[in-house]
């Protein structure tokens, strides 16, 4: 098996503003695994608030390249156990795990769904992200959008504006990226109108979720507060839903386990994304049939997508029928 990787820059169609800052691009790392004329693809991106350094990932890949290239073709879940033993950051682990699922499916001529007995009878509709801006600008974008579900980024809670957002008639969720105060959260969960939001995501800084009560009007959704399977039990009194991102949890293999365990705890599950090309989005769509919500607009936000596979059209998830994850480069 051969491994290659290269850096890319994903250019956003417009400046993307969240509570952590504003961005015009995201740097990404494309990983490819090849065997017998077939190639599988995975990616990870540099996210500053996760402390991702792609230079460090490059050095790590150089060190582990001989180990990966000496490894034989085995089932992806077996290969993942090998990857776990390399003590990789979850973002890099995800890129390798997804690339291997894509490769293995192409080698066996089976889709990810075939390999995991997924029916995909129902795929949730994806939301589209509205970045931080003045309320009039946000509402204008919501009204012009062909997408039915919109995730509105917030920096703090403007109590007047949330009524205006609900009045748009679209399916609205709020994502504070940790910027709501305890008082903001009390206000939301103390009012029945909050039930009209699809969900309210990551309202407080990481670990400061004790003010949240999942039985009070709001579908609180954990993002940064839920990194992996070990977080599920302690978050249960506070959150009704969790946002699973492949890079955050380490790839498709741990995501399958995390979704299964989350359902046992009664959580509703969203498959989310970072700013990603169709490489990452195809991997997310592959497990979307197991989820209640989707936020897979990453490739829709960039102007220089370099891959094709599964995709999102006006919020509708279109699952590739090609082997593996169905990914190819343009």
C-alpha positions as a LaTeX table, in Angstrom:
\begin{tabular}{lrrr}
\hline
Residue & $x$ (\AA) & $y$ (\AA) & $z$ (\AA) \\
\hline
Unk1 & 0.00 & 0.00 & 0.00 \\
Unk2 & 1.29 & 3.45 & $-0.92$ \\
Unk3 & 0.55 & 6.67 & 0.94 \\
Unk4 & 0.79 & 10.19 & $-0.45$ \\
Unk5 & $-0.32$ & 13.54 & 0.89 \\
Unk6 & $-0.38$ & 17.15 & $-0.18$ \\
Unk7 & $-1.47$ & 20.52 & 1.17 \\
Unk8 & $-4.38$ & 22.39 & $-0.35$ \\
Unk9 & $-6.08$ & 25.69 & 0.41 \\
Unk10 & $-9.87$ & 25.75 & 0.48 \\
Unk11 & $-11.06$ & 29.21 & $-0.55$ \\
Unk12 & $-14.35$ & 30.34 & 0.96 \\
Unk13 & $-16.89$ & 31.95 & $-1.34$ \\
Unk14 & $-17.27$ & 34.77 & 1.18 \\
Unk15 & $-15.71$ & 35.69 & 4.51 \\
Unk16 & $-16.90$ & 33.21 & 7.11 \\
Unk17 & $-17.41$ & 34.74 & 10.56 \\
Unk18 & $-18.00$ & 32.86 & 13.80 \\
Unk19 & $-17.39$ & 33.81 & 17.42 \\
Unk20 & $-13.77$ & 32.54 & 17.17 \\
Unk21 & $-12.91$ & 34.90 & 14.28 \\
Unk22 & $-13.33$ & 35.53 & 10.55 \\
Unk23 & $-11.82$ & 33.43 & 7.76 \\
Unk24 & $-11.38$ & 33.63 & 3.99 \\
Unk25 & $-9.78$ & 30.19 & 3.58 \\
Unk26 & $-8.90$ & 26.99 & 5.38 \\
Unk27 & $-5.70$ & 25.07 & 4.77 \\
Unk28 & $-6.26$ & 21.35 & 4.32 \\
Unk29 & $-4.28$ & 18.14 & 4.01 \\
Unk30 & $-5.35$ & 15.60 & 1.38 \\
Unk31 & $-4.27$ & 12.03 & 2.12 \\
Unk32 & $-4.38$ & 9.23 & $-0.45$ \\
Unk33 & $-3.86$ & 5.50 & 0.04 \\
Unk34 & $-3.28$ & 3.35 & $-3.05$ \\
Unk35 & $-3.15$ & $-0.36$ & $-3.83$ \\
Unk36 & $-3.58$ & $-2.37$ & $-7.03$ \\
Unk37 & $-4.47$ & 0.65 & $-9.15$ \\
Unk38 & $-7.14$ & 1.94 & $-6.73$ \\
Unk39 & $-6.87$ & 5.06 & $-4.56$ \\
Unk40 & $-8.82$ & 6.13 & $-1.49$ \\
Unk41 & $-8.98$ & 9.70 & $-0.21$ \\
Unk42 & $-9.31$ & 11.43 & 3.14 \\
Unk43 & $-8.69$ & 14.95 & 4.38 \\
Unk44 & $-8.28$ & 17.09 & 7.44 \\
Unk45 & $-8.21$ & 20.85 & 7.83 \\
Unk46 & $-6.30$ & 23.34 & 9.95 \\
Unk47 & $-8.69$ & 24.75 & 12.56 \\
Unk48 & $-7.01$ & 27.26 & 14.86 \\
Unk49 & $-9.27$ & 26.72 & 17.87 \\
Unk50 & $-8.45$ & 22.99 & 17.72 \\
Unk51 & $-4.73$ & 23.78 & 17.61 \\
Unk52 & $-4.15$ & 22.00 & 14.30 \\
Unk53 & $-0.69$ & 22.41 & 12.76 \\
Unk54 & $-0.39$ & 20.83 & 9.31 \\
Unk55 & 3.41 & 21.16 & 9.42 \\
Unk56 & 3.39 & 18.80 & 12.39 \\
Unk57 & 1.07 & 16.41 & 10.53 \\
Unk58 & 3.48 & 16.43 & 7.59 \\
Unk59 & 6.36 & 15.39 & 9.84 \\
Unk60 & 4.26 & 12.69 & 11.50 \\
Unk61 & 3.26 & 11.23 & 8.13 \\
Unk62 & 6.91 & 11.07 & 7.07 \\
Unk63 & 7.68 & 9.06 & 10.21 \\
Unk64 & 4.78 & 6.62 & 9.90 \\
Unk65 & 4.93 & 6.25 & 6.11 \\
Unk66 & 7.07 & 3.06 & 6.25 \\
Unk67 & 4.70 & 1.48 & 8.77 \\
Unk68 & 1.63 & 2.23 & 6.67 \\
Unk69 & 3.22 & 1.12 & 3.42 \\
Unk70 & 4.34 & $-2.17$ & 5.00 \\
Unk71 & 0.80 & $-2.93$ & 6.19 \\
Unk72 & $-1.29$ & $-5.42$ & 4.26 \\
Unk73 & $-4.89$ & $-4.97$ & 3.14 \\
Unk74 & $-7.24$ & $-5.94$ & 5.95 \\
Unk75 & $-10.76$ & $-4.96$ & 6.96 \\
Unk76 & $-10.98$ & $-1.21$ & 7.77 \\
Unk77 & $-11.87$ & $-1.86$ & 11.40 \\
Unk78 & $-8.72$ & $-3.95$ & 11.77 \\
Unk79 & $-6.66$ & $-1.27$ & 10.04 \\
Unk80 & $-8.11$ & 1.31 & 12.43 \\
Unk81 & $-6.76$ & $-0.63$ & 15.41 \\
Unk82 & $-3.32$ & $-0.37$ & 13.80 \\
Unk83 & $-3.82$ & 3.39 & 13.30 \\
Unk84 & $-4.90$ & 3.83 & 16.93 \\
Unk85 & $-1.61$ & 2.33 & 18.03 \\
Unk86 & 0.22 & 5.19 & 16.30 \\
Unk87 & $-1.23$ & 7.74 & 18.79 \\
Unk88 & $-2.29$ & 10.22 & 16.11 \\
Unk89 & $-4.29$ & 13.40 & 16.53 \\
Unk90 & $-7.97$ & 12.73 & 15.80 \\
Unk91 & $-7.91$ & 15.00 & 12.71 \\
Unk92 & $-5.06$ & 13.07 & 11.08 \\
Unk93 & $-6.49$ & 9.77 & 12.26 \\
Unk94 & $-9.76$ & 10.67 & 10.53 \\
Unk95 & $-8.06$ & 11.46 & 7.22 \\
Unk96 & $-6.30$ & 8.09 & 7.23 \\
Unk97 & $-9.34$ & 6.12 & 8.39 \\
Unk98 & $-11.62$ & 7.67 & 5.75 \\
Unk99 & $-9.02$ & 7.20 & 3.00 \\
Unk100 & $-8.72$ & 3.53 & 3.92 \\
Unk101 & $-12.50$ & 2.96 & 3.90 \\
Unk102 & $-12.58$ & 4.55 & 0.45 \\
Unk103 & $-9.69$ & 2.39 & $-0.77$ \\
Unk104 & $-11.02$ & $-0.84$ & 0.74 \\
Unk105 & $-14.44$ & $-0.33$ & $-0.82$ \\
Unk106 & $-12.88$ & 0.32 & $-4.22$ \\
Unk107 & $-10.72$ & $-2.82$ & $-3.90$ \\
Unk108 & $-13.69$ & $-4.99$ & $-2.91$ \\
Unk109 & $-16.09$ & $-3.16$ & $-5.27$ \\
Unk110 & $-18.46$ & $-2.44$ & $-2.40$ \\
Unk111 & $-19.87$ & 0.84 & $-1.12$ \\
Unk112 & $-19.43$ & 1.93 & 2.48 \\
Unk113 & $-23.13$ & 1.16 & 2.93 \\
Unk114 & $-22.63$ & $-2.37$ & 1.62 \\
Unk115 & $-19.67$ & $-2.95$ & 3.91 \\
Unk116 & $-21.66$ & $-1.83$ & 6.96 \\
Unk117 & $-25.17$ & $-3.08$ & 6.05 \\
Unk118 & $-26.62$ & 0.44 & 6.03 \\
Unk119 & $-30.06$ & 0.83 & 4.44 \\
Unk120 & $-30.05$ & 4.62 & 3.89 \\
Unk121 & $-33.84$ & 4.66 & 3.65 \\
Unk122 & $-33.79$ & 8.12 & 5.20 \\
Unk123 & $-31.11$ & 10.77 & 4.81 \\
Unk124 & $-31.61$ & 13.94 & 6.88 \\
Unk125 & $-31.69$ & 17.29 & 5.14 \\
Unk126 & $-28.56$ & 19.38 & 5.63 \\
Unk127 & $-28.49$ & 22.86 & 7.05 \\
Unk128 & $-26.61$ & 25.76 & 5.47 \\
Unk129 & $-24.52$ & 28.05 & 7.67 \\
Unk130 & $-25.25$ & 31.76 & 7.97 \\
Unk131 & $-22.16$ & 33.41 & 9.43 \\
Unk132 & $-22.08$ & 36.26 & 11.94 \\
Unk133 & $-23.37$ & 39.54 & 10.49 \\
Unk134 & $-26.01$ & 42.15 & 11.18 \\
Unk135 & $-29.47$ & 40.69 & 11.64 \\
Unk136 & $-30.83$ & 42.33 & 8.48 \\
Unk137 & $-28.03$ & 40.80 & 6.42 \\
Unk138 & $-28.54$ & 37.39 & 8.02 \\
Unk139 & $-32.28$ & 37.46 & 7.35 \\
Unk140 & $-31.70$ & 38.54 & 3.75 \\
Unk141 & $-29.42$ & 35.55 & 3.21 \\
Unk142 & $-31.92$ & 33.20 & 4.85 \\
Unk143 & $-34.78$ & 34.44 & 2.70 \\
Unk144 & $-32.73$ & 34.19 & $-0.52$ \\
Unk145 & $-31.45$ & 30.69 & 0.26 \\
Unk146 & $-32.87$ & 27.66 & $-1.54$ \\
Unk147 & $-32.01$ & 25.59 & 1.53 \\
Unk148 & $-34.85$ & 24.91 & 4.00 \\
Unk149 & $-32.68$ & 24.57 & 7.10 \\
Unk150 & $-30.30$ & 27.31 & 8.17 \\
Unk151 & $-27.77$ & 27.31 & 11.00 \\
Unk152 & $-27.24$ & 30.87 & 12.21 \\
Unk153 & $-23.91$ & 31.70 & 13.84 \\
Unk154 & $-24.09$ & 33.98 & 16.88 \\
Unk155 & $-21.68$ & 35.94 & 19.01 \\
Unk156 & $-23.70$ & 36.32 & 22.15 \\
Unk157 & $-27.50$ & 36.27 & 22.20 \\
Unk158 & $-29.53$ & 39.21 & 20.94 \\
Unk159 & $-32.96$ & 38.49 & 22.41 \\
Unk160 & $-34.82$ & 40.65 & 19.90 \\
Unk161 & $-33.14$ & 39.12 & 16.88 \\
Unk162 & $-34.09$ & 35.53 & 17.65 \\
Unk163 & $-37.77$ & 36.33 & 17.15 \\
Unk164 & $-36.93$ & 37.82 & 13.75 \\
Unk165 & $-35.06$ & 34.65 & 12.79 \\
Unk166 & $-38.01$ & 32.44 & 13.68 \\
Unk167 & $-40.34$ & 34.70 & 11.70 \\
Unk168 & $-38.48$ & 33.79 & 8.47 \\
Unk169 & $-40.46$ & 30.55 & 8.34 \\
Unk170 & $-37.33$ & 28.48 & 7.68 \\
Unk171 & $-35.97$ & 25.73 & 9.90 \\
Unk172 & $-33.60$ & 27.72 & 12.11 \\
Unk173 & $-30.92$ & 26.52 & 14.50 \\
Unk174 & $-28.50$ & 28.65 & 16.51 \\
Unk175 & $-24.79$ & 28.01 & 16.90 \\
Unk176 & $-23.09$ & 30.21 & 19.47 \\
Unk177 & $-19.64$ & 28.56 & 19.30 \\
Unk178 & $-19.47$ & 28.93 & 23.12 \\
Unk179 & $-20.51$ & 32.61 & 23.17 \\
Unk180 & $-23.77$ & 32.52 & 25.21 \\
Unk181 & $-23.81$ & 33.51 & 28.87 \\
Unk182 & $-25.52$ & 31.55 & 31.63 \\
Unk183 & $-28.24$ & 34.22 & 31.57 \\
Unk184 & $-28.72$ & 33.72 & 27.83 \\
Unk185 & $-29.17$ & 30.00 & 28.36 \\
Unk186 & $-31.61$ & 30.50 & 31.21 \\
Unk187 & $-33.62$ & 32.88 & 29.02 \\
Unk188 & $-33.83$ & 30.37 & 26.18 \\
Unk189 & $-34.72$ & 27.34 & 28.25 \\
Unk190 & $-37.23$ & 29.37 & 30.25 \\
Unk191 & $-39.30$ & 30.26 & 27.15 \\
Unk192 & $-41.48$ & 27.89 & 25.12 \\
Unk193 & $-40.72$ & 29.67 & 21.85 \\
Unk194 & $-37.28$ & 28.06 & 22.05 \\
Unk195 & $-38.91$ & 24.78 & 21.02 \\
Unk196 & $-39.22$ & 26.30 & 17.54 \\
Unk197 & $-35.48$ & 26.16 & 16.99 \\
Unk198 & $-34.26$ & 22.90 & 15.49 \\
Unk199 & $-31.45$ & 22.95 & 18.05 \\
Unk200 & $-29.13$ & 25.35 & 19.86 \\
Unk201 & $-25.52$ & 24.26 & 19.52 \\
Unk202 & $-22.62$ & 24.57 & 21.97 \\
Unk203 & $-23.95$ & 27.56 & 23.93 \\
Unk204 & $-21.27$ & 27.70 & 26.63 \\
Unk205 & $-17.47$ & 27.32 & 26.74 \\
Unk206 & $-16.21$ & 23.74 & 26.90 \\
Unk207 & $-17.01$ & 22.13 & 30.24 \\
Unk208 & $-19.31$ & 24.93 & 31.41 \\
Unk209 & $-22.56$ & 23.20 & 30.51 \\
Unk210 & $-24.08$ & 22.68 & 33.97 \\
Unk211 & $-26.60$ & 25.49 & 33.51 \\
Unk212 & $-28.14$ & 23.52 & 30.64 \\
Unk213 & $-31.21$ & 21.40 & 31.37 \\
Unk214 & $-32.33$ & 19.27 & 28.45 \\
Unk215 & $-35.87$ & 19.00 & 29.86 \\
Unk216 & $-36.50$ & 22.77 & 29.52 \\
Unk217 & $-37.72$ & 23.77 & 26.03 \\
Unk218 & $-34.36$ & 23.75 & 24.20 \\
Unk219 & $-32.80$ & 21.00 & 22.14 \\
Unk220 & $-29.28$ & 21.72 & 23.40 \\
Unk221 & $-26.66$ & 20.18 & 21.10 \\
Unk222 & $-23.09$ & 19.47 & 22.20 \\
Unk223 & $-20.28$ & 20.10 & 19.73 \\
Unk224 & $-16.91$ & 20.86 & 21.37 \\
Unk225 & $-18.29$ & 19.47 & 24.65 \\
Unk226 & $-18.55$ & 15.98 & 23.10 \\
Unk227 & $-15.29$ & 14.75 & 21.65 \\
Unk228 & $-15.76$ & 10.99 & 21.84 \\
Unk229 & $-17.70$ & 8.14 & 23.40 \\
Unk230 & $-16.40$ & 8.81 & 26.92 \\
Unk231 & $-18.35$ & 12.09 & 27.14 \\
Unk232 & $-21.83$ & 10.66 & 26.60 \\
Unk233 & $-22.81$ & 9.70 & 30.13 \\
Unk234 & $-21.77$ & 12.92 & 31.88 \\
Unk235 & $-23.46$ & 15.13 & 29.27 \\
Unk236 & $-26.77$ & 13.27 & 29.43 \\
Unk237 & $-28.60$ & 15.53 & 31.94 \\
Unk238 & $-27.71$ & 18.62 & 29.94 \\
Unk239 & $-27.77$ & 17.86 & 26.21 \\
Unk240 & $-30.43$ & 16.20 & 24.07 \\
Unk241 & $-28.27$ & 16.01 & 20.94 \\
Unk242 & $-24.65$ & 15.72 & 19.91 \\
Unk243 & $-22.80$ & 16.93 & 16.82 \\
Unk244 & $-20.47$ & 14.24 & 15.49 \\
Unk245 & $-17.70$ & 15.45 & 13.22 \\
Unk246 & $-15.40$ & 12.86 & 11.72 \\
Unk247 & $-12.24$ & 14.88 & 12.34 \\
Unk248 & $-13.26$ & 15.49 & 15.92 \\
Unk249 & $-13.87$ & 11.83 & 16.79 \\
Unk250 & $-11.17$ & 10.26 & 14.59 \\
Unk251 & $-12.94$ & 9.06 & 11.45 \\
Unk252 & $-15.72$ & 6.82 & 10.20 \\
Unk253 & $-14.80$ & 3.82 & 12.34 \\
Unk254 & $-15.15$ & 5.55 & 15.74 \\
Unk255 & $-18.14$ & 7.54 & 14.42 \\
Unk256 & $-20.05$ & 4.30 & 13.84 \\
Unk257 & $-19.46$ & 3.29 & 17.46 \\
Unk258 & $-20.19$ & 6.77 & 18.79 \\
Unk259 & $-23.53$ & 6.96 & 16.96 \\
Unk260 & $-24.54$ & 3.53 & 18.24 \\
Unk261 & $-23.69$ & 4.38 & 21.85 \\
Unk262 & $-25.29$ & 7.84 & 21.64 \\
Unk263 & $-28.57$ & 6.27 & 20.54 \\
Unk264 & $-28.45$ & 3.96 & 23.57 \\
Unk265 & $-28.25$ & 7.05 & 25.80 \\
Unk266 & $-31.23$ & 8.58 & 24.01 \\
Unk267 & $-29.35$ & 11.32 & 22.17 \\
Unk268 & $-30.34$ & 12.63 & 18.79 \\
Unk269 & $-27.32$ & 12.77 & 16.52 \\
Unk270 & $-26.11$ & 15.22 & 13.90 \\
Unk271 & $-23.36$ & 14.53 & 11.40 \\
Unk272 & $-21.51$ & 17.80 & 11.05 \\
Unk273 & $-18.46$ & 19.10 & 9.25 \\
Unk274 & $-15.71$ & 21.68 & 9.18 \\
Unk275 & $-14.86$ & 23.69 & 6.06 \\
Unk276 & $-14.13$ & 20.70 & 3.80 \\
Unk277 & $-13.95$ & 19.66 & 0.18 \\
Unk278 & $-16.14$ & 16.91 & $-1.27$ \\
Unk279 & $-13.56$ & 14.45 & 0.10 \\
Unk280 & $-14.64$ & 15.11 & 3.68 \\
Unk281 & $-18.29$ & 15.73 & 2.84 \\
Unk282 & $-18.55$ & 12.39 & 1.01 \\
Unk283 & $-17.34$ & 10.64 & 4.15 \\
Unk284 & $-19.92$ & 12.49 & 6.25 \\
Unk285 & $-22.78$ & 11.66 & 3.90 \\
Unk286 & $-21.75$ & 7.99 & 4.05 \\
Unk287 & $-23.01$ & 7.73 & 7.64 \\
Unk288 & $-25.79$ & 10.32 & 7.42 \\
Unk289 & $-28.48$ & 7.63 & 7.22 \\
Unk290 & $-27.74$ & 6.81 & 10.87 \\
Unk291 & $-28.29$ & 10.42 & 11.98 \\
Unk292 & $-31.22$ & 12.68 & 12.84 \\
Unk293 & $-29.67$ & 15.94 & 11.62 \\
Unk294 & $-27.03$ & 16.89 & 9.07 \\
Unk295 & $-24.82$ & 19.94 & 8.73 \\
Unk296 & $-22.75$ & 19.06 & 5.68 \\
Unk297 & $-22.45$ & 22.34 & 3.82 \\
Unk298 & $-18.64$ & 22.51 & 3.98 \\
Unk299 & $-18.01$ & 21.95 & 0.27 \\
Unk300 & $-20.90$ & 24.28 & $-0.60$ \\
Unk301 & $-19.08$ & 27.11 & 1.15 \\
Unk302 & $-15.87$ & 26.90 & $-0.90$ \\
Unk303 & $-15.13$ & 28.09 & $-4.44$ \\
Unk304 & $-12.39$ & 25.61 & $-5.41$ \\
Unk305 & $-13.68$ & 22.13 & $-4.64$ \\
Unk306 & $-11.20$ & 19.69 & $-6.19$ \\
Unk307 & $-13.10$ & 16.42 & $-5.75$ \\
Unk308 & $-16.42$ & 14.78 & $-6.45$ \\
Unk309 & $-18.39$ & 12.03 & $-4.79$ \\
Unk310 & $-21.49$ & 12.29 & $-2.63$ \\
Unk311 & $-22.81$ & 15.84 & $-2.52$ \\
Unk312 & $-25.44$ & 18.23 & $-1.21$ \\
Unk313 & $-27.94$ & 19.98 & $-3.47$ \\
Unk314 & $-30.11$ & 22.64 & $-1.86$ \\
Unk315 & $-29.85$ & 20.74 & 1.42 \\
Unk316 & $-30.68$ & 17.32 & $-0.05$ \\
Unk317 & $-27.97$ & 14.71 & 0.49 \\
Unk318 & $-27.09$ & 12.76 & $-2.66$ \\
Unk319 & $-25.27$ & 9.54 & $-1.80$ \\
Unk320 & $-22.81$ & 8.20 & $-4.36$ \\
Unk321 & $-23.40$ & 4.65 & $-5.56$ \\
Unk322 & $-19.73$ & 4.19 & $-6.50$ \\
Unk323 & $-17.52$ & 1.78 & $-4.48$ \\
Unk324 & $-15.91$ & 2.95 & $-1.26$ \\
Unk325 & $-16.88$ & 6.54 & $-0.50$ \\
Unk326 & $-17.22$ & 7.25 & $-4.23$ \\
Unk327 & $-14.49$ & 9.89 & $-4.17$ \\
Unk328 & $-12.47$ & 10.96 & $-7.21$ \\
Unk329 & $-10.37$ & 14.03 & $-7.85$ \\
Unk330 & $-11.32$ & 16.55 & $-10.52$ \\
\hline
\end{tabular}
